[in-house]
């Protein structure tokens, strides 16, 4: 698992790889919060092109940041979701809240993941 952030065009791009589960959710949430605190960017894009699995704790991180960004008038989207992750997101109702794009967006975050 690794994650990293980049700011592009008024958007924080949050890239993460591996399994997004209870073992990483807390650390990832804290890092996302710090990034959002430090950035003047209004929008948030989750780059899931390297995510192999997401559980309810990972979904909770996404939902919490969604609420924060939307409350500031921003927009949230998810790009690069593989079919399994896409299905989980859709079944959880995330498709009703934000745009979710499947796997073709790989590499949009660019740079090294840390």
N, C-alpha and C positions, 0 to 999 in steps of 0.2 A: 504494500500500500504506500502511496505517496500522493501528495497534493501540492498545488501551487496556485498562484494568483497573478493576474495581469489586468491592467486597466486599459481599455480600448474604447474610444468613442463614447465616453460617458457611461461605460459599463464595466463592472468588475466581472472578469471571467474567472470562474473558480473551477479548475480542473482537478480531478481526483482519479485514482486508478485502483484497481483491485476490488475487494469486497468491502462495501460500505455497510458495516454492521455495528453492533454494540461495542466492539473492541476499539473502534476508531471514532465513533460518532462524537463523543465528548471532546476529544482533541480537535477534530475537524470543526465542530461548532465554535469552539473558542478561537481558532484561527480565522474562521469566517467573520466572527464578530469583530476581531481586531482589524481585519482588512476593511470591513464596512465602516468602522469608526474612523479609520485613517483616510479614507477615500471621500472625495466629493462626488464621485460617480453616482448617478441616480438609479441605474439599472443593474441587474444581476443575471448573469448567464452561467448555468452549471454545465460544464463540458463533461459528459458522461461517456465519452468515446472509449475510455479505457476501464470502465466499471463493468465488472463481471456479475455482480450481485448487489442488491440493496435490501435491507430489512427494515422493520418498523422504526428502529432508532435512527437509521439514515434518513428515512422519510420524514421523521420528526425534525431533523436538522433542516431539511429543505423547506418544510412547512413553516417553521419558525422564522427563517430568513425571508420567506415569501411575505409573511405578515409584516415584518419590519420594513421591507422595501416598498411594499404597496402602501403602507401608512405614510411614507414619504413621497408618494406620488410616482413611484418608479414602476418598472415592469420586470418580471422574472420569466425566464425561459430555460428549457433544458434542451441541450443538443447532443447528438451522437449516441443516443441510447440504443443498446443492442436489443433484439427482439424480446428476450426474457425480461430485461429491465424495463423496457417500454411497456410490456404487458402489466408488470407490477404497478408502474406509475398510473396507467390507465385504470386498472381495477381499483386503485386507491383513490380515484377521483381527481388526480392532479391534472388530467387533461381538461377538466372543467375550469381550472384556476389559471393555467399558464399554457403557453405553446410548448409542445414537446416534439422535437425533430429526431428522427432515427439516424442511424450510424454514419451517414455520409459526411458529417461535419467534423470528422476526426482531425485533430491537429490544430483547430482554430485557436486554441489558447497559446500555442507556440511556446518556445522556450523550454527550459528545464523544469521538471516537476521536482519539488523538494519535499 
